[in-house]
Amino acid sequence: QLIEPTCIVSWIFSPYMLPHFDRLYLWQMLDTTISYCIKHCDRLKAELDRSKIKLSNKKEAETGNPDIAEQQKQQVQAAEEEVDHYVKKLEDAERSQKEVFLIVVQRFIM
């Protein structure tokens, strides 16, 4: 992503763009930005779900063999780190989405 969605929304509602509010391209950009935020969160939720399933499968596959057990512990740890990574990314994306919605609501009220 080159430009943060919050920057795009702030620019659309800036005083500089006030004379252009009747232009369709502005509203299309706003729609595209909001749609992007929603789809990005949905994509990250799907990735997180896949990672959680992978983690649960690795935890279920643990065996009693000591040689394989150490390798499986490392795989479980890597899967847990992956889940944590996606949780953080999802939290950031949801925060950004909330900021976009908040800016839109605030600017419409003002």
C-alpha positions as MATLAB code, in Angstrom:
seq = 'QLIEPTCIVSWIFSPYMLPHFDRLYLWQMLDTTISYCIKHCDRLKAELDRSKIKLSNKKEAETGNPDIAEQQKQQVQAAEEEVDHYVKKLEDAERSQKEVFLIVVQRFIM';
ca = [
       0.000    0.000    0.000;
       1.502    3.270   -1.097;
      -0.778    5.720    0.694;
      -2.548    5.158    3.981;
      -6.345    5.102    3.674;
      -6.600    7.728    6.418;
      -4.524   10.115    4.303;
      -6.785    9.624    1.297;
      -9.933   10.249    3.332;
      -8.401   13.300    5.021;
      -7.392   14.673    1.627;
     -10.885   14.118    0.184;
     -12.436   16.059    3.050;
      -9.767   18.765    3.164;
     -10.741   22.409    2.531;
      -8.702   22.294   -0.670;
     -11.065   19.710   -2.160;
     -14.270   21.462   -1.093;
     -14.915   22.956   -4.565;
     -14.611   19.460   -6.060;
     -17.201   17.752   -3.854;
     -19.618   17.462   -6.730;
     -17.112   15.452   -8.773;
     -17.828   11.762   -9.046;
     -14.181   10.716   -8.930;
     -13.861   11.883   -5.323;
     -16.736    9.709   -4.190;
     -15.391    6.780   -6.175;
     -12.028    7.205   -4.451;
     -13.764    7.276   -1.075;
     -15.746    4.152   -1.935;
     -12.629    2.366   -3.178;
     -10.685    3.317   -0.060;
     -13.389    2.064    2.300;
     -13.810   -1.123    0.258;
     -10.058   -1.691    0.380;
     -10.040   -1.384    4.177;
     -12.865   -3.865    4.547;
     -11.363   -6.386    2.113;
      -7.932   -6.062    3.713;
      -9.374   -6.892    7.146;
     -11.317   -9.827    5.689;
      -8.172  -11.153    4.008;
      -6.191  -10.913    7.226;
      -8.959  -12.668    9.167;
      -8.850  -15.529    6.659;
      -5.049  -15.738    6.936;
      -5.314  -15.768   10.727;
      -7.905  -18.546   10.621;
      -5.658  -20.600    8.326;
      -2.715  -20.074   10.671;
      -4.787  -21.129   13.677;
      -5.884  -24.289   11.881;
      -2.288  -25.038   10.935;
      -1.239  -24.522   14.569;
      -3.946  -26.808   15.912;
      -3.004  -29.492   13.360;
       0.644  -29.303   14.414;
      -0.293  -29.530   18.093;
      -2.460  -32.592   17.428;
       0.311  -34.271   15.450;
       2.746  -34.400   18.384;
       4.245  -37.855   18.913;
       6.141  -39.571   21.696;
       9.338  -40.087   19.660;
      12.013  -37.772   21.225;
      13.788  -37.051   17.914;
      10.613  -36.065   16.142;
       9.171  -34.359   19.240;
      11.882  -31.676   19.253;
      11.316  -30.910   15.586;
       7.567  -30.764   16.156;
       8.045  -28.380   19.093;
       9.988  -26.065   16.797;
       7.242  -26.283   14.185;
       4.581  -25.535   16.797;
       6.597  -22.564   18.036;
       6.974  -21.251   14.479;
       3.223  -21.670   13.919;
       2.495  -19.799   17.172;
       4.746  -16.940   16.049;
       2.933  -16.867   12.725;
      -0.427  -16.633   14.518;
       0.897  -13.799   16.702;
       2.161  -12.014   13.593;
      -1.241  -12.211   11.897;
      -3.007  -11.108   15.086;
      -0.860   -7.960   15.183;
      -1.415   -7.274   11.482;
      -5.165   -7.731   11.910;
      -5.249   -5.400   14.907;
      -3.384   -2.735   12.910;
      -5.718   -3.135    9.940;
      -8.818   -2.931   12.129;
      -7.418    0.169   13.853;
      -6.803    1.777   10.477;
     -10.314    0.841    9.337;
     -11.821    2.402   12.458;
      -9.792    5.567   11.887;
     -11.073    5.816    8.314;
     -14.688    5.424    9.412;
     -14.171    7.915   12.218;
     -12.709   10.523    9.861;
     -15.598   10.068    7.421;
     -18.199   10.456   10.172;
     -16.442   13.446   11.737;
     -16.092   15.275    8.433;
     -19.717   14.702    7.491;
     -20.843   16.105   10.825;
     -18.645   19.191   10.516;
];
